[in-house]
């Protein structure tokens, strides 16, 4: 499946999930959500912005350029809230201020007020986020750092005073939860 088709499928599934959750009728099964996410993020060697596969180690030498928030402009912020799912896993809620998710403008000129986010678990990049919610399936027992950072449509990491704009929460998984 080519990159543009995978990208369209991801945007469409994210939009449907967001609508369902906003209407309180999120009846889309987690198996479908995971399948769409895995298929939509399969690396494509022909596309320079392909994501790493889940389970591969994040290359710390690979980083996006940073876009500093211009002086006098409101600084975006992000708050990551982890909700334990009633069946399995966790629902990640990403609340932002002075920033909106704009997947329809991906690859367009950068703006410090819109774009997407990146999700990292224990320093490993898992995926891009194009909306305010993400279902995270099971994790191994232990402590896991979950980080969300904001990026522009041009893939620069948003920064303020030289620091990336993001939030990190720790999920402690007990052996019983696993």
C-alpha positions in Angstrom: 0.0 0.0 0.0 1.5 3.3 -1.0 2.2 6.2 1.5 -0.6 8.5 0.4 -3.2 5.7 0.7 -2.0 4.7 4.1 -2.0 8.4 5.2 -5.5 8.9 3.9 -6.7 5.7 5.7 -5.1 7.0 9.0 -6.7 10.4 8.6 -10.1 8.9 7.8 -10.0 6.4 10.7 -8.8 9.1 13.1 -11.6 11.4 12.1 -14.2 8.7 12.5 -12.9 7.8 15.9 -12.9 11.4 17.0 -16.5 11.9 15.8 -17.6 8.7 17.6 -15.9 9.7 20.8 -17.3 13.3 20.6 -20.8 11.9 20.2 -20.3 9.5 23.1 -20.8 6.5 20.8 -17.3 5.2 20.4 -18.4 1.7 19.4 -15.4 1.1 17.1 -13.5 -1.9 18.6 -10.0 -1.5 19.8 -8.9 -4.4 17.5 -9.9 -2.2 14.5 -8.1 0.8 15.9 -4.9 -1.1 16.4 -5.1 -2.7 13.0 -5.6 0.7 11.3 -2.7 2.2 13.3 -0.3 -0.7 12.5 -1.2 -0.7 8.8 -1.1 3.1 8.5 2.4 3.4 10.0 4.2 0.7 8.1 7.5 2.3 7.0 7.8 3.1 3.3 11.5 3.4 2.2 10.4 5.7 -0.7 8.9 8.3 1.7 11.4 10.5 3.7 8.9 11.0 6.6 8.1 7.3 7.3 7.7 6.3 10.9 9.7 3.7 12.7 8.0 0.4 13.2 6.6 -0.4 16.7 9.2 -2.4 18.5 12.3 -0.9 16.9 14.7 1.2 18.9 14.4 5.0 18.5 17.6 6.4 17.0 18.6 9.2 19.4 20.8 10.8 16.8 17.7 11.3 14.6 15.9 14.4 15.5 13.7 16.9 13.8 14.7 20.5 13.5 13.1 22.8 16.1 10.8 25.7 15.5 11.1 28.3 18.3 7.8 30.0 19.2 8.3 33.6 18.0 8.4 36.3 20.7 5.0 37.9 21.5 3.1 34.8 20.2 1.1 32.6 22.6 3.1 29.6 23.5 1.4 26.2 22.8 1.2 23.7 25.6 0.2 20.0 25.8 -1.1 18.1 28.8 -1.0 14.3 28.5 -3.7 12.5 30.6 -3.6 8.7 31.0 -7.0 7.0 31.6 -6.9 3.3 32.4 -9.2 1.5 29.9 -12.0 -0.6 31.5 -11.1 -3.6 29.4 -7.3 -3.5 28.6 -4.7 -0.9 28.1 -4.9 2.9 28.4 -6.6 5.8 26.6 -4.3 8.7 26.2 -6.0 12.1 26.2 -3.9 14.9 24.7 -5.1 18.4 25.7 -3.5 21.4 23.9 -3.7 25.1 24.2 -2.7 27.6 21.5 -2.3 24.5 19.1 -4.6 22.5 17.0 -4.2 19.2 15.2 -4.3 19.8 11.5 -3.6 16.6 9.6 -5.2 18.1 6.5 -2.2 20.5 6.3 0.5 17.9 6.6 3.6 18.8 4.4 2.3 22.4 4.1 4.4 25.4 5.4 4.9 25.3 9.1 2.9 27.2 11.6 3.7 27.3 15.4 -0.1 26.9 16.1 -0.9 23.7 14.3 0.4 20.3 13.3 0.6 16.9 14.9 2.2 15.2 17.9 4.7 12.4 18.3 4.1 9.6 20.8 7.2 8.0 22.6 7.2 5.2 25.0 10.5 4.8 27.0 12.2 7.1 24.5 11.1 5.0 21.5 9.0 6.8 18.9 5.8 4.8 18.4 3.7 6.9 16.1 2.4 10.3 15.0 -0.8 11.6 16.6 -3.4 13.5 14.6 -6.0 14.0 17.3 -6.7 14.3 21.0 -7.1 10.6 21.8 -5.1 7.5 21.3 -5.7 3.9 22.5 -2.5 2.3 23.9 -2.8 -1.4 24.3 -1.1 -3.6 26.8 2.4 -2.9 28.2 4.9 -5.2 29.8 4.9 -5.1 33.7 7.1 -2.3 35.0 7.4 1.5 34.7 6.9 3.1 31.3 7.5 6.8 30.4 4.9 8.0 27.9 5.8 11.3 26.2 3.8 13.4 23.7 5.6 16.2 21.9 4.2 18.8 19.5 5.4 19.1 15.9 4.5 21.4 13.0 3.1 20.3 9.6 6.6 20.7 8.2 7.9 18.2 10.9 9.8 20.7 13.0 9.5 20.1 16.8 7.9 23.0 18.5 10.1 24.6 21.2 10.0 27.5 23.7 13.2 28.9 25.2 15.1 26.1 23.5 13.0 23.3 25.1 10.7 21.0 23.2 7.0 21.4 24.0 5.7 18.2 25.3 4.5 16.3 28.4 5.5 13.0 30.0 3.5 10.7 32.3 4.7 7.4 33.8 2.5 4.3 33.6 3.3 1.7 36.3 2.1 -1.8 35.1 1.7 -4.4 37.8 2.0 -8.1 37.0 -1.8 -8.5 37.8 -2.7 -5.8 35.2 -0.6 -7.6 32.5 
